[in-house]
Amino acid sequence: CSSDLYNAAALVRELSLPPTSSPAAVIASAYAQWGAGFVHRIRGVYSIVLHDAAESQTVAVRDPLGAFPLFYAEVAGRVLVSSAIEALRAQPGVNRAVNRAALADHLCHRWPDQQETFFSGVHRIPPGYMLMAKGADIRVTRYWEPTPLDRSIEWIPESDVQALFGTAFERAVGRTLDKGPSGIYLSGGLDSISV
């Protein structure tokens, strides 16, 4: 589990966990409470891999924006998951051949399949997607959509956006500064102007 859970304190309270619970313990408890639906309850940046022994199921989740990489390979009816392609390629039975079609697509600036990598036996879990594997049955599905699919977007009036921006911006900066010394890169874009 690589994670920075923005709502860890709220989850600790909701799940009645000790205040010193690690992010991994919070995520494990959230999964025990809500099953695969836990992804709709957590906020932050993360890549998570869980094995549910009772269900003989592996769950791997990547945060909506893809801050942490996550890859998988199938070998002999089981799934291997890692944050590093090289770790998967080093495993016995993983197809190490170069994926020439993906390489050609990349050189032509085309990316038709988000799960492809430059290696035939290694696949990517895209941002906002979840892998669920039970034996040889491996499904990778999208769990996060930036806009609602079942209704139109309810836009906030511009005057309210300006009022809410300051609070949201302070919260985002505070989350970063809570981790310790930080650096900033001013590019002249919207984020730099905001600073």
Secondary structure, DSSP 8 states (H G I E B T S, - for coil): -EEEETTHHHHHHHTT--TT--HHHHHHHHHHHHGGGGGGT--EEEEEEEEETTTTEEEEEE-TT--S--EEEEETTEEEEES-HHHHHTSTT----B-HHHHHHHHTT----TT--SBTT-EE--TTEEEEEETTEEEEEE---SS-SSS------HHHHHHHHHHHHHHHHHHHHTTS-------SSHHHHH-
